[in-house]
Amino acid sequence: MPATLPPTCNFIDLFAGCGGLSLGLLQAGMTGCFAIEREVNAFSSFEANLISREIGNGFLWPDWLPKQPTGIEYLLENYKLQLENIRGKIDLVTGGPPCQGFSSAGRRREHDPRNQLFAAYVEFVRAIHPRALLIENVRGFTSDFRPGQEDSNYAMKLRTLLSQEYNVFEQLLNLSEFGVPQSRVRYFLIAFRKDERTENPFERLRERLPGFLRSLGLQVPVSAWSAISDLEVGRGGTRPSCETPGFEEIDYAGPVTHYQKMMSVGVETPTDLRLARHKKEIIKRFESHIEWSHREGRLNMSISDETRLRLGIKKRAFRVLDPDRPSPTITSMPDDLLHYKEPRTLTVRENARLQGFPDWFSFKGKYTTGGLRRRHEIPRFTQVANAVPPLVSRALGELLLEMLGNGQSSSGKDSFQLSELTS
């Protein structure tokens, strides 16, 4: 008799990035089928953390799909028969189409080619016909590119395309409410096939959230200090970087707060602790700005044009962390945020802590990139910034496990057989 899937919901992750969404779903108890990510660095992080390492039920990964970077268009074009074979047998298709063209933190271009990838998402959904969908994107996904013209609103386009076969529910969520030490508002869409559920999942999410936080021992909001104070240079000092000659990294001295202990379970020394090499004049400028921001009550806030001129700073998106509140939204630019006390930008690990990644999760590839390469490469800072915080995807995964009936569809069919995925 062919082996069957464990009694749990299975999922496919599209536009998977480094794996924040998949990590939370696996921690919730779901089983991964496979994931699609086309960029080499991001897939390397995904592979190292979630394929080579077994988290929960892990990934089954079909024999017909190489464990390598793959674009969704390539998948749709070259694996039509294999996708047809699993049609109607997948519980959840999830993912966040690239958000750069929608984001108000970027240039927000209506005709950015990456904006069109949501159409490929819809094509994949129609090919697979899963029981449920989960989509995440930036708040700007819900805004009209041309005011008053609905055809320029991508959330509305997506809702219209899906609504014939799915009951669609949407919500803007502030992720700090899930224990993420970051004030980050994101758009979420959950849809159930019309033979599945009709109730609003976000209403049930609100009911479940207090219990979810209690299960982790978290009280919200979680402050930046609670998340990263154990990573202060003044606490453990520095040492030569283990990865990059000529750089220093934080010498880790161990967790202090409950959140830090939760993130560092099973880890003696986190990775990705490399410090930026700031010139002496830059350090002095940072010291002045940190002191001014504390004195003037401008923590977590962008500086005015007048202050930028006085301090000789060109950047507009330039903030000093408030240690007593969640961080502002993490971006892909390492110099958008300054430490609340030390005259430096944050490390990849500090950004990852503010996103809720556990310390065992390591990031692969370059730390940063620039110029035209930014269009094609996803370095570590960007991988962290683009990810769905695992605490949020874990809460959503637990919710969807409950609502989808632990692998039993409303029509009473069992989860599909493993041989159907791998053949």
C-alpha positions as CSV (number, residue, x, y, z in Angstrom):
1,M,0.0,0.0,0.0
2,P,1.4,3.4,-0.9
3,A,2.6,5.6,2.0
4,T,0.2,8.4,2.9
5,L,0.8,11.9,4.1
6,P,0.8,12.4,7.9
7,P,-2.6,13.5,9.3
8,T,-1.9,17.2,8.8
9,C,-2.5,19.9,6.2
10,N,0.0,20.1,3.4
11,F,1.2,23.3,1.7
12,I,3.1,24.7,-1.3
13,D,5.0,27.9,-0.8
14,L,5.4,30.2,-3.8
15,F,7.8,33.2,-3.9
16,A,9.2,31.6,-0.8
17,G,12.2,33.9,-0.2
18,C,14.4,32.7,2.6
19,G,11.5,30.8,4.2
20,G,9.9,32.9,6.9
21,L,6.4,31.9,5.9
22,S,7.3,28.2,5.5
23,L,9.1,28.1,8.8
24,G,6.0,29.3,10.7
25,L,3.7,26.8,8.9
26,L,6.1,23.9,9.7
27,Q,6.2,25.0,13.3
28,A,2.4,25.1,13.4
29,G,2.4,21.4,12.4
30,M,1.8,21.6,8.6
31,T,3.7,19.5,6.1
32,G,5.5,21.1,3.2
33,C,5.2,19.7,-0.3
34,F,7.6,22.0,-2.1
35,A,8.6,25.7,-2.4
36,I,9.4,27.9,-5.3
37,E,12.0,30.7,-5.2
38,R,14.0,31.8,-8.2
39,E,16.8,33.9,-6.6
40,V,20.0,32.0,-5.7
41,N,20.8,33.5,-2.4
42,A,17.3,33.4,-1.0
43,F,16.9,29.7,-2.1
44,S,20.3,28.9,-0.5
45,S,19.0,30.1,2.8
46,F,15.7,28.2,2.4
47,E,17.5,25.0,1.5
48,A,20.0,25.2,4.3
49,N,17.4,25.9,7.0
50,L,14.2,24.1,5.9
51,I,15.2,21.4,3.5
52,S,18.5,20.1,4.8
53,R,17.2,20.6,8.4
54,E,14.0,18.8,9.4
55,I,11.5,21.1,11.1
56,G,8.4,19.5,12.3
57,N,7.0,17.3,9.5
58,G,9.4,18.8,7.0
59,F,9.1,18.9,3.2
60,L,8.2,15.9,1.2
61,W,9.6,17.4,-2.0
62,P,8.7,15.6,-5.2
63,D,11.3,13.6,-7.2
64,W,10.3,15.5,-10.4
65,L,11.2,18.9,-9.1
66,P,14.9,19.7,-8.5
67,K,15.9,21.3,-5.2
68,Q,17.2,24.4,-6.8
69,P,16.1,28.0,-7.6
70,T,13.0,27.9,-9.8
71,G,10.7,30.6,-11.1
72,I,6.9,30.2,-11.1
73,E,6.7,30.8,-14.8
74,Y,9.2,28.0,-15.5
75,L,7.3,25.7,-13.2
76,L,4.0,26.3,-15.0
77,E,5.6,25.9,-18.4
78,N,7.7,22.7,-17.7
79,Y,5.7,20.7,-15.2
80,K,2.1,20.9,-16.4
81,L,1.5,17.1,-16.2
82,Q,2.9,16.8,-12.7
83,L,0.8,19.8,-11.5
84,E,-2.3,18.3,-13.1
85,N,-1.6,15.0,-11.2
86,I,-1.9,16.8,-7.8
87,R,-4.8,19.1,-8.8
88,G,-7.4,19.2,-5.9
89,K,-5.1,17.3,-3.5
90,I,-3.2,20.3,-2.0
91,D,-4.6,21.8,1.2
92,L,-2.9,25.2,1.0
93,V,-1.1,27.3,-1.5
94,T,0.7,30.3,0.0
95,G,3.2,33.0,-0.8
96,G,3.8,36.7,-1.2
97,P,4.4,37.9,-4.7
98,P,7.3,40.4,-4.8
99,C,6.3,43.6,-3.2
100,Q,8.9,46.2,-4.3
101,G,6.6,47.7,-7.0
102,F,3.8,48.2,-4.5
103,S,5.7,49.4,-1.5
104,S,5.5,53.0,-0.4
105,A,9.0,52.6,0.9
106,G,10.3,52.1,-2.6
107,R,9.5,53.8,-6.0
108,R,6.0,52.3,-6.2
109,R,5.8,51.7,-10.0
110,E,2.5,50.4,-11.5
111,H,4.3,48.7,-14.4
112,D,7.1,47.1,-12.4
113,P,7.4,43.7,-14.1
114,R,7.4,42.1,-10.6
115,N,3.9,43.3,-10.1
116,Q,2.6,41.0,-12.8
117,L,3.8,37.9,-10.9
118,F,0.5,37.8,-9.0
119,A,-1.1,36.8,-12.3
120,A,1.2,33.7,-12.4
121,Y,0.1,33.0,-8.8
122,V,-3.5,33.0,-10.0
123,E,-2.6,30.7,-12.9
124,F,-0.9,28.3,-10.5
125,V,-3.9,28.3,-8.2
126,R,-6.2,27.5,-11.1
127,A,-3.9,24.6,-12.0
128,I,-3.7,23.2,-8.5
129,H,-7.2,24.1,-7.2
130,P,-6.1,23.9,-3.5
131,R,-8.6,24.0,-0.6
132,A,-7.2,27.3,0.8
133,L,-5.0,30.2,-0.1
134,L,-2.8,32.5,2.0
135,I,-1.2,35.6,0.5
136,E,0.9,38.3,2.2
137,N,2.0,41.6,0.8
138,V,2.7,45.2,1.7
139,R,0.0,47.7,2.6
140,G,0.5,49.4,-0.7
141,F,-0.9,46.3,-2.5
142,T,-4.3,47.6,-1.5
143,S,-3.8,51.1,-2.9
144,D,-4.8,52.5,-6.3
145,F,-1.8,53.4,-8.5
146,R,-4.1,55.9,-10.2
147,P,-6.6,57.3,-7.6
148,G,-10.2,56.4,-8.3
149,Q,-9.3,53.8,-11.0
150,E,-10.0,50.3,-9.7
151,D,-8.1,48.6,-12.5
152,S,-4.9,50.0,-11.0
153,N,-5.6,48.3,-7.6
154,Y,-3.9,44.9,-7.5
155,A,-5.7,43.7,-4.3
156,M,-9.0,44.3,-6.1
157,K,-7.8,42.6,-9.2
158,L,-6.7,39.6,-7.3
159,R,-10.0,39.4,-5.3
160,T,-12.0,39.6,-8.6
161,L,-9.9,36.8,-10.2
162,L,-10.2,34.5,-7.2
163,S,-13.8,35.1,-6.1
164,Q,-15.5,32.9,-8.7
165,E,-14.1,29.8,-7.0
166,Y,-13.1,31.0,-3.6
167,N,-14.6,32.9,-0.6
168,V,-12.0,35.7,-0.1
169,F,-11.2,37.4,3.1
170,E,-8.7,40.3,3.5
171,Q,-7.2,42.1,6.5
172,L,-4.4,44.6,7.3
173,L,-2.6,43.3,10.3
174,N,-0.1,45.0,12.6
175,L,2.4,42.2,13.2
176,S,3.6,43.6,16.6
177,E,0.3,42.2,17.9
178,F,1.7,38.7,17.3
179,G,4.8,39.2,19.4
180,V,7.0,40.5,16.6
181,P,9.2,43.3,18.0
182,Q,8.4,45.5,15.0
183,S,5.6,47.8,14.1
184,R,4.9,46.3,10.6
185,V,1.5,46.5,8.9
186,R,1.0,44.0,6.2
187,Y,-1.9,42.9,3.9
188,F,-3.1,39.3,4.3
189,L,-5.6,37.4,2.1
190,I,-7.1,34.1,3.2
191,A,-9.4,32.3,0.8
192,F,-11.3,29.0,1.1
193,R,-12.6,27.0,-1.8
194,K,-16.4,27.4,-2.0
195,D,-16.9,23.8,-1.0
196,E,-14.9,24.4,2.2
197,R,-15.4,27.4,4.6
198,T,-17.5,30.5,4.5
199,E,-16.7,32.1,7.9
200,N,-14.2,34.9,8.3
201,P,-10.9,33.5,9.4
202,F,-9.6,36.9,10.7
203,E,-12.4,37.0,13.3
204,R,-11.3,33.6,14.6
205,L,-7.7,34.7,14.5
206,R,-8.6,37.6,16.9
207,E,-10.2,35.1,19.3
208,R,-7.2,32.7,19.1
209,L,-4.4,35.3,19.4
210,P,-4.4,35.7,23.2
211,G,-4.0,31.9,23.6
212,F,-1.3,31.9,21.0
213,L,0.8,34.5,22.9
214,R,0.2,32.7,26.2
215,S,1.5,29.4,24.7
216,L,4.8,31.2,23.9
217,G,4.9,33.2,27.1
218,L,4.9,36.5,25.2
219,Q,3.4,39.8,26.3
220,V,2.9,42.4,23.7
221,P,4.3,44.7,22.5
222,V,7.8,43.2,22.6
223,S,10.3,46.1,22.6
224,A,13.5,46.4,20.5
225,W,15.5,46.3,23.7
226,S,13.8,43.0,24.7
227,A,14.7,41.6,21.3
228,I,18.4,42.7,20.8
229,S,19.9,44.0,24.0
230,D,21.9,40.8,24.4
231,L,23.6,41.7,21.1
232,E,25.1,45.0,22.3
233,V,28.8,45.4,21.5
234,G,29.2,46.9,25.0
235,R,28.0,43.7,26.6
236,G,30.1,41.0,24.9
237,G,32.7,43.0,22.9
238,T,33.8,42.1,19.4
239,R,36.0,39.5,17.7
240,P,37.2,39.0,14.1
241,S,34.4,37.9,11.8
242,C,34.2,34.1,11.3
243,E,33.1,34.7,7.7
244,T,34.6,37.8,6.3
245,P,38.3,38.7,6.8
246,G,38.8,42.4,7.8
247,F,35.5,42.7,9.6
248,E,34.6,42.5,13.2
249,E,31.5,40.7,14.6
250,I,29.7,40.8,18.0
251,D,31.1,38.4,20.5
252,Y,27.9,36.8,21.9
253,A,27.5,36.7,25.7
254,G,24.1,34.9,26.0
255,P,20.4,35.8,26.2
256,V,18.9,38.0,28.9
257,T,15.1,38.4,28.3
258,H,12.4,35.8,27.7
259,Y,12.2,36.7,24.0
260,Q,15.9,36.3,23.6
261,K,15.9,33.0,25.3
262,M,13.0,31.8,23.1
263,M,15.0,32.9,20.0
264,S,18.3,31.3,21.1
265,V,17.0,27.8,22.1
266,G,19.6,25.2,21.1
267,V,22.1,27.9,19.9
268,E,25.4,28.7,21.6
269,T,26.5,31.5,19.2
270,P,24.2,33.0,16.5
271,T,25.4,33.5,13.0
272,D,25.2,36.8,11.0
273,L,26.7,39.0,13.7
274,R,29.1,40.9,11.3
275,L,29.4,44.6,12.1
276,A,29.5,47.3,9.4
277,R,32.9,49.1,9.1
278,H,32.0,52.8,9.8
279,K,34.5,55.6,9.3
280,K,35.4,57.7,12.4
281,E,33.5,60.7,11.1
282,I,30.5,58.6,10.5
283,I,30.6,57.2,14.0
284,K,30.8,60.7,15.4
285,R,27.8,61.7,13.3
286,F,25.9,58.7,14.5
287,E,26.7,59.5,18.1
288,S,25.4,63.1,17.6
289,H,22.2,61.8,16.0
290,I,21.5,59.2,18.7
291,E,22.0,61.8,21.4
292,W,19.8,64.3,19.6
293,S,17.0,61.7,18.9
294,H,16.8,60.7,22.6
295,R,16.9,64.3,23.8
296,E,14.2,65.5,21.3
297,G,12.0,62.5,21.7
298,R,12.5,61.6,18.0
299,L,13.2,57.9,18.4
300,N,11.7,55.6,15.7
301,M,11.0,58.7,13.6
302,S,12.5,60.0,10.4
303,I,14.5,63.3,10.7
304,S,13.4,66.6,9.3
305,D,15.1,68.3,6.3
306,E,16.5,70.9,8.7
307,T,18.1,68.3,10.9
308,R,19.5,66.4,8.0
309,L,21.3,69.5,6.8
310,R,22.6,70.3,10.3
311,L,24.0,66.7,10.7
312,G,25.2,66.4,7.2
313,I,23.0,63.4,6.4
314,K,21.6,62.9,2.9
315,K,19.2,60.0,3.7
316,R,15.6,60.7,4.5
317,A,14.6,57.3,5.8
318,F,17.0,57.4,8.8
319,R,15.8,56.6,12.3
320,V,17.2,55.7,15.7
321,L,15.6,52.8,17.4
322,D,13.5,53.4,20.5
323,P,14.6,50.7,23.0
324,D,11.2,50.8,24.7
325,R,8.9,50.2,21.7
326,P,8.8,47.8,18.8
327,S,11.1,48.7,15.9
328,P,9.9,50.6,12.8
329,T,9.4,48.4,9.8
330,I,12.7,46.7,8.8
331,T,13.8,47.6,5.3
332,S,16.4,46.1,2.9
333,M,18.7,49.1,3.4
334,P,21.1,48.4,6.3
335,D,21.6,52.1,7.1
336,D,17.9,52.9,7.5
337,L,18.1,52.2,11.2
338,L,20.6,53.1,13.9
339,H,21.1,51.2,17.2
340,Y,19.3,52.9,20.1
341,K,22.6,53.3,22.1
342,E,25.6,52.3,20.0
343,P,26.8,54.5,17.0
344,R,26.3,51.9,14.3
345,T,23.8,50.3,12.0
346,L,22.2,46.9,12.9
347,T,23.6,43.5,12.0
348,V,21.7,40.9,10.0
349,R,21.1,39.0,13.2
350,E,19.6,42.0,14.9
351,N,17.3,42.6,12.0
352,A,16.4,38.9,12.0
353,R,15.5,39.1,15.8
354,L,13.3,42.1,15.0
355,Q,11.6,39.9,12.4
356,G,11.2,37.0,14.8
357,F,13.6,34.5,13.2
358,P,15.2,32.0,15.7
359,D,18.9,32.2,16.1
360,W,19.5,28.8,14.5
361,F,18.2,30.2,11.2
362,S,21.3,31.3,9.2
363,F,21.3,33.4,6.1
364,K,23.3,32.7,3.0
365,G,24.9,34.8,0.2
366,K,26.1,38.3,0.2
367,Y,25.4,40.7,3.1
368,T,24.6,43.6,0.8
369,T,24.6,44.5,-2.8
370,G,24.1,47.7,-4.8
371,G,23.6,49.4,-8.2
372,L,21.9,47.4,-10.9
373,R,22.6,44.2,-9.0
374,R,19.9,45.1,-6.6
375,R,17.3,44.2,-9.3
376,H,18.6,40.6,-9.5
377,E,20.3,39.7,-6.2
378,I,18.7,39.2,-2.8
379,P,21.5,39.6,-0.2
380,R,21.0,38.8,3.5
381,F,19.6,42.1,4.7
382,T,17.0,42.0,1.9
383,Q,16.1,38.4,2.6
384,V,15.3,39.3,6.2
385,A,13.4,42.4,5.3
386,N,11.3,40.7,2.6
387,A,10.3,37.7,4.9
388,V,7.0,37.1,6.6
389,P,7.8,37.0,10.3
390,P,7.7,33.3,11.4
391,L,5.6,34.1,14.5
392,V,2.9,35.5,12.3
393,S,2.9,32.6,9.9
394,R,2.9,30.2,12.8
395,A,-0.2,31.8,14.2
396,L,-1.9,31.7,10.8
397,G,-0.8,28.1,10.3
398,E,-2.3,27.0,13.6
399,L,-5.5,28.8,12.6
400,L,-5.7,27.2,9.2
401,L,-5.0,23.7,10.6
402,E,-8.0,24.2,12.9
403,M,-10.2,25.5,10.1
404,L,-9.2,23.0,7.5
405,G,-10.0,20.1,9.8
406,N,-6.5,18.5,10.2
407,G,-6.2,17.3,6.7
408,Q,-9.9,16.2,6.1
409,S,-11.7,18.2,3.4
410,S,-15.3,19.1,3.8
411,S,-16.2,16.5,1.2
412,G,-14.6,13.8,3.5
413,K,-11.6,13.0,1.3
414,D,-8.3,12.1,2.9
415,S,-5.1,13.9,2.1
416,F,-3.6,12.6,-1.1
417,Q,-1.1,9.8,-1.2
418,L,2.7,10.5,-1.0
419,S,3.2,8.5,-4.2
420,E,1.0,11.0,-6.1
421,L,3.3,13.8,-5.1
422,T,6.6,12.1,-5.8
423,S,5.9,10.2,-9.0
